[in-house]
Amino acid sequence: MLTDRINTLSKHLQKNKKDYSSRRGLLRMIGQRKRLLAYLMKKDAERYRELIKKLGIRR
């Protein structure tokens, strides 16, 4: 799942602060997740709220 990959990469970047390639990939994944969540919010707000709660992310 995308959120798991984001969390893993965030931990990697805390240890490797100068890994700019990974930072760029992380920002790309965050943007993709943001777009997918915006789409879900438009289509089905209830499922969106359930997913946010399940993943433990704020939006």
C-alpha positions as CSV (number, residue, x, y, z in Angstrom):
1,M,0.0,0.0,0.0
2,L,1.2,3.5,-0.7
3,T,1.0,4.7,2.9
4,D,3.3,1.9,4.0
5,R,5.9,2.8,1.3
6,I,5.7,6.4,2.4
7,N,6.3,5.5,6.0
8,T,9.2,3.3,5.1
9,L,10.8,5.9,2.9
10,S,10.3,8.6,5.6
11,K,12.2,6.4,8.1
12,H,15.0,5.9,5.5
13,L,15.3,9.7,5.0
14,Q,15.6,10.3,8.7
15,K,18.8,8.3,8.7
16,N,20.0,9.4,5.3
17,K,19.3,13.1,5.1
18,K,21.3,13.7,1.9
19,D,19.5,11.1,-0.2
20,Y,17.8,13.6,-2.5
21,S,16.7,10.9,-5.0
22,S,14.6,9.2,-2.4
23,R,13.3,12.5,-1.1
24,R,12.0,13.3,-4.6
25,G,10.4,9.8,-4.8
26,L,8.8,10.4,-1.4
27,L,7.3,13.7,-2.5
28,R,6.0,12.1,-5.7
29,M,4.3,9.3,-3.6
30,I,2.8,11.8,-1.2
31,G,1.4,13.8,-4.2
32,Q,-0.1,10.6,-5.7
33,R,-1.7,9.7,-2.4
34,K,-3.1,13.2,-2.1
35,R,-4.6,13.0,-5.6
36,L,-6.1,9.5,-5.0
37,L,-7.7,10.7,-1.7
38,A,-9.1,13.8,-3.3
39,Y,-10.7,11.6,-6.0
40,L,-12.1,9.3,-3.3
41,M,-13.5,12.2,-1.4
42,K,-15.3,13.4,-4.5
43,K,-16.8,10.0,-5.3
44,D,-17.5,8.5,-1.8
45,A,-17.0,10.8,1.2
46,E,-17.9,8.0,3.7
47,R,-15.3,5.6,2.4
48,Y,-12.8,8.4,2.4
49,R,-13.4,9.1,6.1
50,E,-13.1,5.4,7.0
51,L,-9.9,5.1,5.0
52,I,-8.3,8.1,6.7
53,K,-9.2,6.7,10.1
54,K,-7.9,3.3,9.2
55,L,-4.6,4.6,7.9
56,G,-4.2,7.0,10.7
57,I,-3.4,10.0,8.5
58,R,-4.7,13.5,8.9
59,R,-6.1,15.4,6.0
